[in-house]
Amino acid sequence: MKWSTLALLSAAAPALGAVHEIWWNITYVENANPDGLQPRRVIGVNGTWPPPPIDVTTDDLLLVHATNSIEEATSLHHHGMFFNSTSWMDGAVGVSQCGIPTGQTFDYVVPINSSGQWGTYWVHAHASGQYVDGLRAPVVIHPPKEAHAYDEEFTVILGDWYHDQHADLLKQFVSIANPGGAEPVPDSALIYFAQNGSYLGPIPGTNPDPVTGAVGFNENATLPFQPGKTYRLRIVNTSAFAAFFFWIDGHEMRIIEADGTDVEESPIDLISITVAQRYSVLVTARNDTNANWAIHANMDTDMFDTVPDTLQPNITSSITYDSSKPVTDLGTVDAYHDVDDLALVPLIAKPLPPADRTIELEVTFDTMDDGTNHAMFNLVTYNSPLVPSIMSEMSLGENATVANAYGPNSFVIDHLETFDIVLKNGDAGKHPFHLHGHQMQLVGRSQDYTSDDPTLNPPLNNSQPNPMRRDTVQVPSMNSVTLRVTADNPGAWFFHCHIEWHLEVGLAVVFIEAPLVAQERNNIPQFMFDQCKDLGKPISGNAAGHASTTDLTGLTLGPFPQNNGWHPKGIGAMFGCVLTATIGMATVTWYTLGGHISEEEMEHEVREQVEAKERRGRFFGLLKKRSF
């Protein structure tokens, strides 16, 4: 029986505030064409795309009634929200829930009023790559009084855009025909704006595609500025793959927020923003209205294996002072650079606690034993469990403290334990990593985690009074970052690369936090178990649905790295090649010297020599005498 709304709210958030209630019918929208290049089917809300922006206050309890009207199970993840010991509301399929079956509704309770959070966030599907197909929207949470003064604000939504369906792209990506793992390159990029819970429309006089014609995109989008006013721009990267470089011609920017953390003003000329990150900047308008100015959002094409001739990676919109004036576009910049997020200073100081434990995670990609390319942490690729991790945590009793019960790539963390994640990127590309249910303190970075040079791989400074905090962090190739987390939120929490293609091929782990404490607070609503059953999913036991810490029969494992060492068949082939070559050279030498030994005698002599080397373990160090 489905819980009543009041019971659901009381269980999820005992301290009720104002309930901000919205109804989202997740639907397909045909012939959406926001980039003006190609119509396609997208996933929208209530028959429209893009899904509506969410605008709430810190006093609100957000209640989202999500009805699934598409052909496969879906979910919603409110990115960056803590959920306060109710991680079953987090929306990550396989970790927090089984998914919403077609035709059914899930009531997501987001207890903003008790989380102590405000700032810039977003909501997106966390099932089957559906946010690649459009199920994504910005979320803004307003405190009673903002830490920085400004006159007006806008939300800037950035995103890459594909013309093909995610499912088709995924088949091409995870394929023996793509052993190098080249990710699908976007067909274009989007920039559009929101304010006060609504999207800004297109520039008057333009003719956008009718399905998405209520929203201005790219060159059809503009921000209206008035001279002398100061504006807050909340920038959100909703991409599946592409990072962006963002700047405004003729204007200066000052960072004031990153991922929901207010920071001291930090002047900057260009914002590098990777997938899932958010930044707020203050921009003071010019005192003249003689020109309008270009807003630039350039995709980071270094992340793409190829840049198709048809791709325009650099998109623009504009700031308008006077619609009768032209737009001034100063072109590209001399060089791109990353935001030094270690240098950002949170306005609310939180000291750095000592770490009780260190978990090292090294990123690698490789062609696996099935011929496809997969991602790995510590040479293990993640597969979604049959039982959502939170349901295993709640049903295993004392065995819930055994990490093996949750399958590979799972870590059990004690209640209030402080742990370091040392994240090492051994891949050739950049990666954005997101931890659900927490903010991470950025303790330090290394430019080369394999180096002994302290200028490249410096020691940690554990005496920092107030390190930067955020929920999504970028790690360049061969760099590492140390992230400190306090386990103060019992539940099951996903940690993964937020490039959707990399999550799909296993770049993830799960942190099982304070399982015995979580069991004491267990209020998983019954409808979640019912929905799992409707999807044919088990609802208790270990990752495979067994009441065991060791029996994972039925759980998908692998694929595994290829074992490129010397196998018996390879050794046999090498033996044959060397034997043949040796016989041939010896025969030539013998006949050159006028010898008359037969070929049979020569072969017998060479075999004896090779077998003698094998017995001594000297045949290229490959063969050793086995004892049986």
C-alpha positions, 0 to 999 in steps of 0.5 A: 500500500502506498504511503500517504503524503503526510506519512511520507513527509513525516518520516522523511523530514520530521521538522516540517516547513512550508511544502513546495509541491510540484507535479512532474509527468515525465514524458517524451517530447517529439521533434524538439530542436533547440539547436536549430540543426535537427529535430529529435525525441527528448525526455521532458516534463508535462509534455514540454522541454526543457523541464521547468527550473525549480526555485525554492527557499531554505524554509521549503520542503520540496515534494516532487510527484514524479510520474513515469510516462516513458517506456522504461524505468526512470528516476530523479536525482537532486544533485548536491542535496544531503537528504539527511539519513534518507538516502533512498530519496537520492534517486540513484538507480541501483544504489537508492532505488530500483527505479519508477516503473512505467505508469507509476509515481514516486514522491521525492521528498527533498528536506531542504528546510533541515539540510542547511543548504542553499545555492545553485544545484540541478536535478536530473535522471539517474537511470539509463542515461536519460539525462543525455536525452534531456531530463535535466533542469536547474535548481536554485535555493535562496536563503533568507539573506544572501551573503553577497549583495547584488541587484538581480540574478539569472541562471545560465544553463550550459549543456552538450547536445546529441542528435541521436538517442542515448541508447543508440549512442551507448551501443556504439560506445560499448562495442568491440568495434570501439576497443579504444573507448572513444566517447560519443562526441556531442553534435552541438552545445546549448546555452539558455537562461532562467529567472525566478522559476521560468526560462527566458524567451527568445529574442523578439523577432527571431523564429525558433523551432516551435516545439522549444520556441518558448525558450531562447537558445544560443544566439536567440538568447540574451540577458537584459542588463541595465547600466550600473547594476550588479548581477549574479549569474548562476552557471550550471553545466548539465552536460553528459560529456563536455566541459565549458569555458565561459566568459563575457566580452567587455565585463569582469566576473567575480566568483562568489559560489561553487557547488552550493558553497558561498566563497569570498569574492574571487576575480576571474576572467574565465570560468572553466566548468566541468560536467555537473559543477556550478559557479555563481559570479557577480557581474557589474554592468557597464555604464554605457549602452553603446553596444551589446556584448557577446557571452561565450561558452566554448566546449573543451574539445581536448576531451574529444577523441575527434572534432567533427567538421560539422561540430561548432564547439564555440557557442554565443549568446549576448548581453543586451543594453539596447536592442537597437545596437549590434553585438560586440564579439571580441572572439576567442581568448589567448589561452584557456585555464582552469579555476583554482578551486583550492584557492577559493575561501568559504565564507562559513569556515569549517576546520579540517578534521584529522583523517581516520582512514584513507581510501585510494582510488586509481582511474584507468581505462582498458580494453577488457577480456570481452573486447569492449573498453571499460573504466575501472577504479583499482582495476575493478569496473562497477556493475549495478547490484540487483538489490539497491545498496540502501535496501541491502544496508537495511536488511542485512542486520549485523552483516551490513558492516561487511563490505563484500556483501555489497559487491565489488567497489563498495566501502563500509564507513563507520559513523562519524569516521573521517576519511580521505579519498585519494583520487588518482587519474591514471587516464589520459583525459580529465574527469569530474567526480561527484559524491552523493549526500556530502560535500568534500573538503579539498585537502590538496592536489598533485600535478603528477601523483607518481612523482617524488618531486614535492613541487609536482606532488606536494605533501598534504597540509593538514593544518588548513583552517578552512579548505574549500568544500564542494560536491563535484571535483575535476581531476586532470590526467595524471593528477590526483586530489585528496578529498576529506569527508566526514561520515555524518549521513548514514545511508548508501551514497554513490561516488562516480565520474559524472561523464555519463559515458564513463559511469555507464562503463563502470567508473563508480564506487559506493560508500555504505555509511554507518549501516547499524545507525542507518538501520535504526533510522530506517523508514524506507516507504513501502511503495519503494519495495512494491516498485522493485517487485513490479520491476522484478527486482529483489528487495533484501539481502546482499547485492545479489539478493542472498542472505549472505556476505559471500554468496553473490551468485547471479550478480553481474561481474566484469568484464575484466582486464585482459591478462596479457601475460604468457599463457600456455598456448602462447608459450607453446607457440613461442617454443615452436617458433624458437625451435624452428628458428634454432634448427634452421640456423644450426642446419645452415651453420652445419652445412656451411662447415661441411657437416653431415648430421641428419636433420633428425639428429639436429632436431633431437640435439636442439630439443635436449638443449631447450629442455635443459634450459626449461628445467633451469627456468631460463627459457626467457624467464617464462617457463618454470618447472611445476610441482604437482 
